[in-house]
Amino acid sequence: MDARKVVVIGSGPGGSGIAALLAHGGDKVTLLEKNGFLGGKCSALEQDGYVVDTGVHMFGQGPNGPFGKIASMVGEKLDWCLREPMIDFYYSGKGPMHVTHNPLNPIFIKSFLNINLRGWMKPPNLLKDMRRIFKNYTFKELANIINKLSNPYTPYLTEFEDITVKDFFASITDSRDFLRSMHAQTMITMVIPWDNASLADFLYIQFGTVRNRGFGYPAGGSGEIPKTFLRGFERNGGTIRTGTEVKTIDVENGRAKGVTTMAGEFIPADIVISNAGIHRTIDLAGEKNFPTAYTTRASRLKMSCAFIATKYFLDTKVTSMMAPCMFHCPDLDADEMFAYIETGEIPKDLYLFVTVPSMSDPSLAPLGKDILIVGVPAPSDLSRIPQCEGLLDLAEHIAEVRLFPEIKGHIIKKQRTHIAQTSGLTGRKTGECIGLAQEVGQTGTKKPTPQTPIKGLYLVGSDAGGKGIGTECAADSALYLYNILK
């Protein structure tokens, strides 16, 4: 058979992943990227000797998840930096807990006991909580869940996809610290509040991260993930065109025939794969070419929240962290932690996701220097830019005064990135972090599949088919689609 002509729109982990897989399988693939660099929201750019994430990243499964699988399948190797401890959980007013890949590591045990002695997790009322658990679930149901989670492969518990994280955990305990930890974990992994988040996706992410013990950062920066895929892509004959924005996906008699670029060039294709998100893809292909039921459902799909950040270029090393990643949990009740996303207010304390990529890989900053990234969950609507600026004002105050006083006088420059930059990067009308929100009603069996009603047109990325954390979800989508098309 003649090789299929494939056009892939967008070079994020989903787009670069499926392009590399199909080229490796013998298809003639052209990858189009509207930006002048590759990787989309999973990219890194060099500035004055620092390699800086376009976003703020750490990766849950690292070499043992979909990134490692795709790299291996296309004949490439992606090196990872896995450090111990892997995360510093910082509880406002109580200090850090150092989390390791192995829960039996003495570093974790010592810090867990220390933070509890300082009043973090008061001894739970186990008998009361057990009564609550058995009130909601029978012994047989619990045994079935435990059996599935004991599987050597991380299961996806479809029976929990219509239960929210909040409803589940609030039904089994009233421990303030445990509940706010669960809300924080939901936000950092799914970037939506816990009262919307699907428990099935939450459990899949948490157990996958623990089981695979691959939480870490790629050597060379986050941009090495798509770059690794694309090295294999080019070796197998794939064509990359940056600075090439697609104007339309051309459809004739219900079938995708190719794309037309902003420059007016028509590129024919047997298959068109869009990494531009479901809403943008419908716009590109023309709403009239889809069944009304499909576009109506797509219009009701909700996107994730945003993650905005301040990036510090430092002329010194960060000394206040043992791990390359910190989750700063505010001293607020669980339901108060992210209420500002709805209310538009500036809270008195903030949840922060902090990374020091150069702690994982020292080559990412000049000798003796560091890059410090302070991230904050935020609304994605572009009308909320003033609130985003206010959130970053508070985040910088917490970082510079409370968490990292040693950086005073050592800041070469600060760089803010928020929803306006994310929207410009992706071409979408909002600045969401992930894409499709992993919330009840649109995950698992209810999540859009890569196949669209238009023959020869497919979706890839976090909006279609995959499971996991953000970029890993996008890469998982590439594997899902490859199994359809191979």
C-alpha positions as CSV (number, residue, x, y, z in Angstrom):
1,M,0.0,0.0,0.0
2,D,1.1,3.6,-0.6
3,A,2.1,5.6,2.5
4,R,-0.7,7.7,3.8
5,K,-0.2,11.4,3.7
6,V,-0.8,12.8,7.2
7,V,-0.8,16.5,8.4
8,V,-0.5,17.1,12.1
9,I,-1.5,20.5,13.5
10,G,0.5,21.5,16.6
11,S,3.7,20.1,18.2
12,G,2.7,19.7,21.8
13,P,3.3,16.3,23.4
14,G,0.1,14.9,21.7
15,G,1.0,16.3,18.3
16,S,4.7,15.5,18.3
17,G,3.9,12.1,19.8
18,I,1.4,11.0,17.2
19,A,3.5,12.4,14.4
20,A,6.6,10.4,15.5
21,L,4.6,7.2,16.0
22,L,2.9,7.4,12.5
23,A,6.2,8.3,10.8
24,H,7.9,5.4,12.5
25,G,5.0,3.2,11.1
26,G,5.7,4.3,7.6
27,D,3.3,7.2,7.0
28,K,4.3,10.4,5.2
29,V,3.8,12.9,7.9
30,T,4.0,16.7,7.9
31,L,3.9,18.5,11.2
32,L,2.8,22.2,11.2
33,E,3.5,24.5,14.2
34,K,2.3,28.1,14.2
35,N,5.0,29.3,16.6
36,G,8.7,29.6,15.8
37,F,9.6,26.9,18.3
38,L,8.4,23.4,19.0
39,G,6.5,21.9,22.0
40,G,3.5,24.2,22.6
41,K,2.9,24.4,26.4
42,C,5.5,21.8,27.0
43,S,8.5,23.7,25.7
44,A,11.5,25.6,27.1
45,L,13.4,28.6,25.7
46,E,17.0,29.7,26.4
47,Q,17.4,33.2,27.8
48,D,20.8,34.5,28.9
49,G,22.2,31.1,29.6
50,Y,19.0,29.9,31.5
51,V,16.7,27.3,30.0
52,V,13.2,28.4,31.0
53,D,9.9,26.5,30.8
54,T,7.1,28.3,28.9
55,G,4.9,26.9,31.7
56,V,5.6,25.4,35.1
57,H,6.2,21.7,35.1
58,M,7.1,18.5,36.9
59,F,6.0,15.1,35.5
60,G,4.2,12.4,37.5
61,Q,5.3,9.2,35.8
62,G,8.4,10.4,34.0
63,P,10.3,7.7,32.1
64,N,7.8,5.0,33.2
65,G,4.7,6.6,31.7
66,P,3.6,7.6,28.2
67,F,6.6,9.8,27.5
68,G,9.0,6.9,28.0
69,K,6.8,4.6,26.0
70,I,6.6,6.8,23.0
71,A,10.3,7.6,23.0
72,S,11.1,3.9,23.1
73,M,8.6,3.0,20.4
74,V,10.2,5.6,18.0
75,G,13.7,4.5,18.9
76,E,14.8,7.4,21.0
77,K,15.9,7.8,24.6
78,L,14.8,10.6,26.9
79,D,17.0,11.0,30.0
80,W,15.3,11.9,33.3
81,C,16.4,13.5,36.6
82,L,14.8,11.7,39.5
83,R,15.8,13.2,42.9
84,E,15.2,12.3,46.5
85,P,13.2,13.9,48.0
86,M,11.0,14.5,45.0
87,I,8.6,17.0,46.5
88,D,8.6,19.4,49.5
89,F,5.1,19.8,50.8
90,Y,5.1,23.1,52.6
91,Y,2.2,23.6,55.0
92,S,1.9,27.3,55.8
93,G,3.0,28.0,59.4
94,K,4.1,24.4,60.0
95,G,7.0,23.9,57.6
96,P,7.9,21.3,55.0
97,M,7.3,17.6,54.6
98,H,9.9,15.9,52.3
99,V,8.2,13.3,50.1
100,T,10.2,10.5,48.5
101,H,9.5,8.0,45.7
102,N,9.6,5.2,48.3
103,P,7.4,5.9,51.4
104,L,9.8,3.8,53.5
105,N,12.6,6.2,52.8
106,P,13.9,7.6,56.2
107,I,13.8,11.2,54.8
108,F,10.1,10.9,54.3
109,I,9.4,9.1,57.6
110,K,11.4,11.7,59.6
111,S,9.8,14.7,58.0
112,F,6.3,13.2,58.2
113,L,6.6,12.6,62.0
114,N,8.2,16.1,62.5
115,I,5.4,18.0,60.7
116,N,2.7,16.0,62.6
117,L,4.4,16.9,65.9
118,R,4.1,20.5,64.8
119,G,0.3,20.1,64.6
120,W,-0.3,19.3,60.9
121,M,-2.4,16.2,61.0
122,K,-4.1,15.6,64.3
123,P,-4.7,12.0,65.1
124,P,-7.7,11.0,63.1
125,N,-10.8,9.4,64.6
126,L,-10.2,6.1,62.9
127,L,-13.3,4.4,64.3
128,K,-15.6,7.3,63.2
129,D,-14.0,7.4,59.7
130,M,-14.3,3.6,59.3
131,R,-18.0,3.9,60.1
132,R,-18.4,6.5,57.5
133,I,-16.6,4.4,54.9
134,F,-18.8,1.3,55.5
135,K,-21.9,3.5,55.5
136,N,-21.0,4.5,51.9
137,Y,-19.4,1.3,50.6
138,T,-20.0,-2.4,51.3
139,F,-17.2,-4.7,52.2
140,K,-17.5,-6.4,48.8
141,E,-17.2,-3.0,47.0
142,L,-14.2,-2.0,49.0
143,A,-12.5,-5.4,48.3
144,N,-13.2,-5.0,44.6
145,I,-11.6,-1.5,44.6
146,I,-8.5,-2.8,46.5
147,N,-8.2,-5.7,44.2
148,K,-8.2,-3.4,41.1
149,L,-5.7,-1.0,42.7
150,S,-3.4,-3.9,43.5
151,N,-3.2,-4.7,39.8
152,P,0.4,-4.4,38.4
153,Y,-1.0,-1.9,35.9
154,T,-2.8,1.3,37.1
155,P,-6.5,0.8,36.6
156,Y,-9.0,3.4,35.6
157,L,-12.0,3.0,37.9
158,T,-14.9,3.8,35.6
159,E,-17.4,3.4,38.4
160,F,-16.0,6.5,40.0
161,E,-16.0,8.8,37.0
162,D,-19.3,10.5,38.0
163,I,-18.3,11.0,41.6
164,T,-16.4,14.2,42.6
165,V,-13.2,14.2,44.6
166,K,-14.9,16.3,47.2
167,D,-17.9,14.2,47.6
168,F,-15.8,11.1,48.1
169,F,-13.3,12.3,50.6
170,A,-15.8,14.5,52.5
171,S,-18.0,11.5,53.0
172,I,-15.3,9.4,54.7
173,T,-13.5,12.0,57.0
174,D,-13.8,15.5,58.4
175,S,-10.0,15.9,59.0
176,R,-9.3,19.5,58.0
177,D,-5.7,18.9,57.0
178,F,-6.4,15.7,55.1
179,L,-9.3,17.4,53.1
180,R,-7.3,20.5,52.2
181,S,-4.4,18.2,51.1
182,M,-6.8,16.3,48.8
183,H,-8.1,19.6,47.4
184,A,-4.5,20.8,46.8
185,Q,-3.6,17.5,45.1
186,T,-6.6,17.8,42.9
187,M,-5.7,21.3,41.8
188,I,-2.0,20.5,41.1
189,T,-2.7,17.4,39.1
190,M,-6.0,18.3,37.3
191,V,-6.1,22.1,37.6
192,I,-9.7,22.3,38.6
193,P,-11.5,22.6,42.0
194,W,-12.3,19.3,43.7
195,D,-16.0,19.8,43.7
196,N,-16.0,19.3,39.9
197,A,-13.1,16.9,39.5
198,S,-13.8,13.3,38.6
199,L,-12.6,10.8,41.2
200,A,-11.8,8.2,38.6
201,D,-9.2,10.5,37.0
202,F,-7.9,11.6,40.4
203,L,-7.3,8.1,41.6
204,Y,-5.7,7.1,38.2
205,I,-3.2,10.0,38.5
206,Q,-2.4,9.4,42.1
207,F,-1.9,5.7,41.9
208,G,0.0,5.9,38.6
209,T,2.4,8.4,40.1
210,V,3.0,6.3,43.2
211,R,3.2,3.0,41.3
212,N,5.6,4.1,38.6
213,R,8.0,6.1,40.9
214,G,9.0,8.3,38.1
215,F,8.1,11.8,39.4
216,G,10.8,14.0,38.0
217,Y,12.0,16.3,35.3
218,P,13.6,15.6,31.8
219,A,17.3,16.4,31.4
220,G,17.6,19.4,29.2
221,G,14.2,20.9,30.2
222,S,10.6,20.2,29.5
223,G,11.1,21.0,25.8
224,E,13.2,17.8,25.5
225,I,10.0,15.7,25.6
226,P,8.6,16.9,22.2
227,K,12.2,17.3,20.9
228,T,12.9,13.7,21.6
229,F,9.8,12.5,19.9
230,L,10.6,14.7,16.9
231,R,14.2,13.5,16.6
232,G,12.7,10.1,15.9
233,F,10.1,11.7,13.6
234,E,12.7,13.4,11.4
235,R,14.9,10.3,11.3
236,N,11.9,8.4,9.9
237,G,11.3,10.9,7.2
238,G,8.9,13.3,8.9
239,T,8.8,17.0,7.8
240,I,8.6,19.8,10.4
241,R,7.4,23.3,9.5
242,T,7.5,26.0,12.2
243,G,6.0,29.4,11.8
244,T,3.2,27.8,9.7
245,E,-0.3,28.6,11.0
246,V,-3.3,26.7,9.7
247,K,-6.2,28.9,8.5
248,T,-8.6,26.1,7.6
249,I,-9.0,22.3,7.7
250,D,-10.5,21.7,4.2
251,V,-13.5,19.3,4.1
252,E,-15.2,18.0,1.0
253,N,-18.2,15.6,1.0
254,G,-17.7,14.9,4.7
255,R,-14.0,14.0,4.5
256,A,-10.9,16.0,5.4
257,K,-8.8,16.7,2.3
258,G,-6.0,18.7,3.8
259,V,-5.3,22.1,5.3
260,T,-4.8,25.6,4.0
261,T,-2.2,27.8,5.8
262,M,-2.5,31.5,6.6
263,A,-0.1,32.1,3.6
264,G,-2.7,30.5,1.3
265,E,-0.9,27.2,0.7
266,F,-3.0,24.1,0.4
267,I,-1.4,20.9,1.8
268,P,-3.3,17.8,0.8
269,A,-3.7,14.9,3.2
270,D,-5.4,11.6,3.6
271,I,-5.5,12.2,7.4
272,V,-5.6,15.5,9.4
273,I,-4.8,15.3,13.1
274,S,-5.4,18.4,15.2
275,N,-3.6,19.1,18.4
276,A,-5.4,22.5,18.6
277,G,-8.2,21.5,20.9
278,I,-11.7,20.4,20.1
279,H,-13.2,24.0,20.0
280,R,-10.4,25.4,17.8
281,T,-10.6,22.3,15.5
282,I,-14.3,22.8,14.9
283,D,-13.6,26.4,14.0
284,L,-10.8,25.4,11.6
285,A,-12.9,22.7,9.9
286,G,-16.1,24.8,9.9
287,E,-19.0,24.2,12.2
288,K,-21.3,23.5,9.3
289,N,-19.4,20.3,8.5
290,F,-20.2,18.7,11.8
291,P,-23.5,17.2,13.1
292,T,-25.3,19.6,15.3
293,A,-25.3,17.1,18.2
294,Y,-21.5,17.1,18.1
295,T,-21.0,20.8,18.1
296,T,-23.7,21.4,20.7
297,R,-22.0,18.9,23.0
298,A,-18.5,20.4,22.3
299,S,-19.8,23.9,23.1
300,R,-20.9,22.7,26.6
301,L,-17.5,21.1,27.4
302,K,-15.6,23.0,30.1
303,M,-11.9,23.7,30.1
304,S,-9.4,23.5,33.0
305,C,-8.3,26.5,35.0
306,A,-5.1,28.3,34.2
307,F,-1.7,28.2,35.9
308,I,0.2,31.5,35.9
309,A,3.7,32.0,37.1
310,T,6.6,34.3,38.0
311,K,10.0,33.2,36.8
312,Y,13.0,34.3,38.8
313,F,16.4,34.5,37.2
314,L,18.8,34.3,40.2
315,D,22.6,34.9,40.6
316,T,22.6,32.5,43.5
317,K,21.4,29.0,44.4
318,V,18.1,28.3,46.2
319,T,18.8,26.9,49.6
320,S,15.4,26.7,51.2
321,M,14.3,23.5,49.3
322,M,15.6,20.0,49.6
323,A,13.5,18.9,46.6
324,P,13.3,20.5,43.1
325,C,9.6,21.0,43.6
326,M,7.4,22.5,46.3
327,F,3.7,22.5,46.9
328,H,2.9,25.4,49.3
329,C,-0.5,24.6,51.0
330,P,-2.2,27.7,52.5
331,D,-3.6,27.7,56.0
332,L,-7.2,27.8,54.7
333,D,-10.1,25.4,54.9
334,A,-10.4,23.1,51.9
335,D,-13.4,24.9,50.4
336,E,-11.7,28.3,50.8
337,M,-8.4,27.5,49.1
338,F,-9.5,28.1,45.5
339,A,-12.7,30.1,45.9
340,Y,-11.0,33.1,44.4
341,I,-11.2,31.5,41.0
342,E,-15.0,32.0,41.1
343,T,-15.3,35.1,43.2
344,G,-12.6,37.2,41.5
345,E,-11.0,38.2,44.8
346,I,-7.4,38.0,46.0
347,P,-7.2,35.5,49.0
348,K,-5.2,36.1,52.1
349,D,-3.0,33.1,51.3
350,L,-2.2,31.1,48.2
351,Y,-1.5,27.6,47.0
352,L,1.8,27.7,45.1
353,F,3.4,25.2,42.8
354,V,7.2,26.0,42.9
355,T,9.9,24.4,40.9
356,V,13.6,24.9,40.6
357,P,14.4,23.0,37.3
358,S,18.1,23.8,37.6
359,M,18.1,21.8,40.9
360,S,17.1,18.7,38.8
361,D,19.4,19.5,36.0
362,P,22.2,22.1,36.8
363,S,22.9,22.7,33.1
364,L,19.6,24.7,32.9
365,A,21.2,27.7,34.6
366,P,24.7,29.2,34.6
367,L,27.2,27.9,37.2
368,G,26.2,28.9,40.7
369,K,22.8,30.3,39.6
370,D,19.2,29.0,39.6
371,I,15.9,29.5,37.9
372,L,13.0,29.6,40.3
373,I,9.4,29.3,39.0
374,V,6.5,30.2,41.2
375,G,3.1,29.0,39.8
376,V,-0.4,29.9,40.9
377,P,-3.8,28.4,39.9
378,A,-5.9,31.0,38.2
379,P,-9.0,31.6,36.2
380,S,-8.6,31.2,32.4
381,D,-10.9,33.8,31.1
382,L,-8.9,36.7,29.5
383,S,-11.2,39.2,31.1
384,R,-9.6,38.2,34.4
385,I,-6.0,39.4,33.6
386,P,-6.1,42.1,36.3
387,Q,-6.9,39.5,38.9
388,C,-4.1,37.3,37.6
389,E,-1.7,40.2,38.1
390,G,-2.9,40.6,41.7
391,L,-2.5,36.9,42.3
392,L,1.1,37.1,41.1
393,D,1.7,40.1,43.4
394,L,0.7,38.0,46.4
395,A,2.6,34.9,45.1
396,E,5.8,37.0,44.8
397,H,5.4,38.4,48.3
398,I,4.9,34.9,49.7
399,A,7.9,33.6,47.8
400,E,10.3,36.5,48.5
401,V,9.4,37.1,52.2
402,R,8.1,33.8,53.6
403,L,9.6,31.0,51.6
404,F,12.8,32.2,50.0
405,P,14.3,35.1,51.9
406,E,17.7,34.1,50.7
407,I,17.0,35.4,47.2
408,K,16.7,39.0,48.3
409,G,19.4,41.0,46.5
410,H,20.0,38.1,44.1
411,I,17.2,38.6,41.6
412,I,18.6,39.4,38.1
413,K,15.1,39.7,36.7
414,K,11.6,38.5,37.1
415,Q,9.3,37.4,34.2
416,R,5.6,36.9,34.5
417,T,3.6,34.6,32.3
418,H,-0.2,34.3,32.6
419,I,-3.3,33.7,30.6
420,A,-2.6,36.2,27.9
421,Q,0.7,34.5,27.0
422,T,-0.9,31.1,27.1
423,S,-3.7,32.1,24.8
424,G,-1.2,33.6,22.4
425,L,0.9,30.4,22.5
426,T,-2.0,28.1,21.8
427,G,-4.2,30.2,19.6
428,R,-7.2,29.4,21.9
429,K,-9.6,32.1,23.2
430,T,-8.8,31.3,26.8
431,G,-5.6,30.7,28.8
432,E,-6.4,27.3,30.3
433,C,-3.5,25.1,31.5
434,I,-4.4,21.7,30.3
435,G,-7.4,21.8,27.9
436,L,-10.5,19.8,28.5
437,A,-11.3,19.7,32.3
438,Q,-11.2,16.3,33.9
439,E,-14.5,16.8,35.6
440,V,-17.6,14.8,36.1
441,G,-19.6,14.4,32.8
442,Q,-16.6,14.7,30.5
443,T,-14.1,12.0,31.5
444,G,-13.7,8.3,31.1
445,T,-16.6,6.9,29.0
446,K,-17.9,10.5,28.5
447,K,-14.7,12.0,27.2
448,P,-14.5,12.9,23.5
449,T,-12.6,10.3,21.5
450,P,-9.9,11.2,18.9
451,Q,-12.3,10.3,16.1
452,T,-14.5,13.2,14.9
453,P,-17.6,12.8,12.7
454,I,-15.6,14.1,9.7
455,K,-13.8,11.2,8.0
456,G,-10.1,11.5,8.1
457,L,-10.1,14.2,10.8
458,Y,-8.9,13.3,14.3
459,L,-8.1,15.0,17.6
460,V,-5.1,14.4,19.7
461,G,-4.0,16.0,23.1
462,S,-5.7,16.4,26.4
463,D,-9.1,17.0,24.8
464,A,-9.4,13.5,23.3
465,G,-9.2,10.1,24.8
466,G,-6.1,10.2,27.1
467,K,-5.7,9.8,30.8
468,G,-3.2,11.3,33.3
469,I,-1.7,14.6,34.3
470,G,-1.8,17.4,31.7
471,T,1.1,16.8,29.3
472,E,1.1,13.0,30.1
473,C,-2.6,12.9,29.3
474,A,-1.8,14.5,25.9
475,A,0.9,11.9,25.3
476,D,-1.4,9.1,26.3
477,S,-3.9,10.4,23.8
478,A,-1.2,10.0,21.1
479,L,-0.8,6.3,22.1
480,Y,-4.6,6.0,22.0
481,L,-4.9,7.5,18.5
482,Y,-2.0,5.4,17.2
483,N,-3.8,2.2,18.2
484,I,-6.8,3.4,16.1
485,L,-4.7,4.4,13.0
486,K,-1.9,1.8,12.9
